[in-house]
Amino acid sequence: MSPHRPKTESRAFDQDRFAEAVNLAVGRDTYRVAGRRLGISAATLCRVFQGKTPDVETFARICARAKLDPSAFIDLTYETQR
């Protein structure tokens, strides 16, 4: 799975980094198989790879199931940098 996604602008949530980490976690699985393993639908997984930011519950579920550190994708200093 090598998704084509547009680059997202800089913001507190690093969608590009998140999608890359999820892509590495799911490997060569199809969207359907990977989605089941992550506890989300294939459509939701596809949206993540298209650059859409998941809701908090979905983000937490993906991080937990893929053993990803949520803080790796969130810039907690974002507001102070603006």
For each residue, the residues with C-beta under 8 A, 3 or more apart:
1: 23 26 27 28 29 30 31 34 49
2: 23
3: 19 23 49 50
4:
5: 16 19 49 50 51
6: 51
7: 16
8: 11 15 16 51
9:
10:
11: 8 14 75 78
12: 74 75 76 78 79
13: 18 53 73 74 75
14: 11 17 18 73 74 75
15: 8 18 19 51 52 53 73
16: 5 7 8 19 20 51
17: 14 20 21 72 73
18: 13 14 15 21 22 48 59 68 73
19: 3 5 15 16 22 23 48 49 51
20: 16 17 23 24
21: 17 18 24 25 66 68 72 73
22: 18 19 25 26 38 45 48 49 62 66 68
23: 1 2 3 19 20 26 49
24: 20 21 27
25: 21 22 38 66 67 68
26: 1 22 23 29 34 37 38 45 66
27: 1 24 34
28: 1
29: 1 26 33 34 37
30: 1 33 34 42
31: 1 34 35 42 45 46
32: 35 36 42
33: 29 30 36 37
34: 1 26 27 29 30 31 37 38 42 45
35: 31 32 38 40 41 42 43 44 45
36: 32 33 39
37: 26 29 33 34 65
38: 22 25 26 34 35 45 61 62 65 66
39: 36 61 62 65
40: 35 44 45 58 61 62
41: 35 44 45
42: 30 31 32 34 35 45 46
43: 35 46 47
44: 35 40 41 47 48 54 58
45: 22 26 31 34 35 38 40 41 42 48 49
46: 31 42 43 49 50
47: 43 44 50 52 54
48: 18 19 22 44 45 52 54 62
49: 1 3 5 19 22 23 45 46
50: 3 5 46 47
51: 5 6 8 15 16 19
52: 15 47 48
53: 13 15
54: 44 47 48 58 59 62
55: 58 59
56: 59 60
57: 60 61
58: 40 44 54 55 61 62
59: 18 54 55 56 62 63 70 73
60: 56 57 63 64 70
61: 38 39 40 57 58 64 65
62: 22 38 39 40 48 54 58 59 65 66 68
63: 59 60 66 67 68 69 70
64: 60 61 67
65: 37 38 39 61 62
66: 21 22 25 26 38 62 63
67: 25 63 64
68: 18 21 22 25 62 63 72 73
69: 63 72
70: 59 60 63 73 74
71: 74 76
72: 17 21 68 69
73: 13 14 15 17 18 21 59 68 70
74: 12 13 14 70 71
75: 11 12 13 14 78 81
76: 12 71
77: 80 81
78: 11 12 75 81 82
79: 12 82
80: 77
81: 75 77 78
82: 78 79
